[in-house]
Amino acid sequence: IVLDKRFKVGRVLGRGPSGIVHLATDLSRGSECVVKRIYAKYANRSILDRVQAVSHAASDMMHPAVLGVLYTGYEPSGALYLVSPLVQGESLRARLQRGPLSLTATLSVLEPLCSVLQAAAERELAHGALTPSNILLPEDGGVMLSDFGMAQLRTTPGVKWEGQLGYAAPESLEVGASPASPRGDVFGLGA
């Protein structure tokens, strides 16, 4: 499958509550990238437009700890997809499955995450879906936070969110509440 005559979608790298992540090739650049295809059940255009807006706003911060989107688009079916750089490494979730982090390693993860959440809050932007699965640990060092905007999908009418809610601030789960806030991000990081 080729999206927008530009992104050749390849093998599946992972599946999450919001969509399927594929290895892809950007045919215009000849380089590898990642395409996240949002599940069709989230086909509410106004909510998907908010997902796009938050994703692009996070990318516009140009923060080194944000895995930004390079491109977003809609498939012919109406499903949203987002293109990001390919990061060689693992998620914090995968790393923690091998055992706990040392204090030094924990601090080296927390500092960039606190920095990016502070920068986002200063721009009235929030993640809303912090989990160990979307905290990436690149092979060459550092920390990257992915999936800005995905919390918006929780507000899709008639669709039950199947993601991890143990990291979501309790107030964000109330009917009519905003799915993302800087305070909620502090809760998620603590959890």
N, C-alpha and C positions, 0 to 999 in steps of 0.2 A: 504494500500500500504506500502511496506517495501523497503527502498532504501539501496542498497549495503548490503543487508541481515543484516542491523544494525539499521536503523532508521525507526521506525514505525510511519507513518504520521497520525496525528489525526485531530481534528477539526480546522477550519479556525479561526485564531485570527485577521487577517486583510488582506486588499488588498491595494496595492499601484501601482504606475506607472510602477514599474519594476517586480513585482511578487506578489505571494500569500504567506502569512506567516501562518504556521501551528504550533500548539502545537504538539510535537512529543515525543517519548520515545527512548532513546538510549538503545537498547536491550543489548549491551555489558556491560553497566554500571548499567542498571536498573534505570536510572534517566531521568527526564523530560528535554527537550531542545526545541529549536525552529528551524524549518526548513523553509527557504525561498526558494521557487521554482520560478525561473525566468521564465517569460512568454516565450512560444515557439517562438513568433515572433522575439525574440532576439537570434536566433539560429546561430549566426555568431561566429564560434569557436575562431578566433583570438581575437575578442572583448571580448568574454567570458573568454578567458585565461587572458586578461588584468584585467578583473573584479576580477578574482581569485587572481592574483598577487598583486593587490592593497589591497584586503581584507586581505590576509596573511601578507603583509608588515605592515599594520595597527595593526594587532594582535601581530606581533613580537615586536612592540614598548613596549608592556607590560604596557601601560599607564592605570591608574585606571579609566579614563574617556572614554575609548574605549570599546565598546561592540565588542569584537573580534570574529572571526570565529574559531570554533573548528575543522571543517572538511568541505571540499568542494568535490563535485563529479558531475558526469553527469548521468542523467537518461538515460534509453535505447533510448528514443526519441531524445537525444542530448541536452536536456534542462539542464542548470546548476542549482544546488541547493547548498545552504550554510547552515551550522548548527552552531548555536550560543547558548550560555547559555540562559536559561529562566530568564527574569528579571520581578519580581513582581513590578508593579507600573503603571505609565501612561506616555504618551508622553507630551512634552511641549504644543503641540497643544491642547490636551484634557484639560490640566490644564488651558490654557488661555481662553478656552471656558467658564470657570466659572468666569472669570474676570481677571483684570490685576494683575500682581505681585507687591508686595511692592518693594521699592528700595533695601532693604536687601535681599529679595528673588531673585531679578533680579541679584544682584551682586554674590549671591551664585551659580547661574547658569552660569553667564558669566566667572567667574574666572577659573573653570575647563575646559570650552570650549576653552578659550584663551590658557590655558596651553597645551591642546592636539593639538591645531592647530599649536602652536609654535614648539612642539616636532615633529609634522609631517613635518613642513616646514624645520626643521633642517635635516631631512632625505630625503628631496626632494620628499615629499609625500603630496598629497592634497586630500581633500574630494570631493569637487566639487558639492555637492548636499545638502548643509545644509538647512534644513527646520525645523520648529517646530515639524514635524511628526517624524523625526529621532533623536530628542534629547529626551532621556528617563530620567524620574525622578523616580528612584527606591524607593519603600516604605521605605527602611531602610536608605534613605538619599543619597546624592551625585547626580551626573549627568553622563549620559553615552551617547556617540555619536555612533549611528549605521549607517550602510549602506556605509561604506568606499568602494569605487569601483563602486558603482551604476551609477555614472555620466558617466562612460565609455559607458554605454548602449546608451546614446544620440547619439553616433557616428555610430550606426548600420545603414548601408546603406538601404534605402528604408523604414525605419520605423520612423513614427512620434512619438516623445517623448510626452507623455501625462502627465508628472509630472509638478509640480509647477515651473514656470520659473521666478517668481517674486523675488526669492532669488538668482538667478544665475547672476553672473557678466555679463554685456552686452557683453564684449569682448569674453566670452566663448561661445556665441551663434553664432558667426560669422563662416561662412563656412571655414572649415579647421583648426579652432582654437582648442586648447586643451580644453577638457571639464572641467578640474580641474587644479587649480593653487593656491598657497598660497595666492596671492593677491585676487583671486576670493573668497576664503574662508573668508577673512576679509570682503569683500563686503556682502557675505551671512550672516555672523554673525551680521553685522550691520543692515541688512534688517530684 
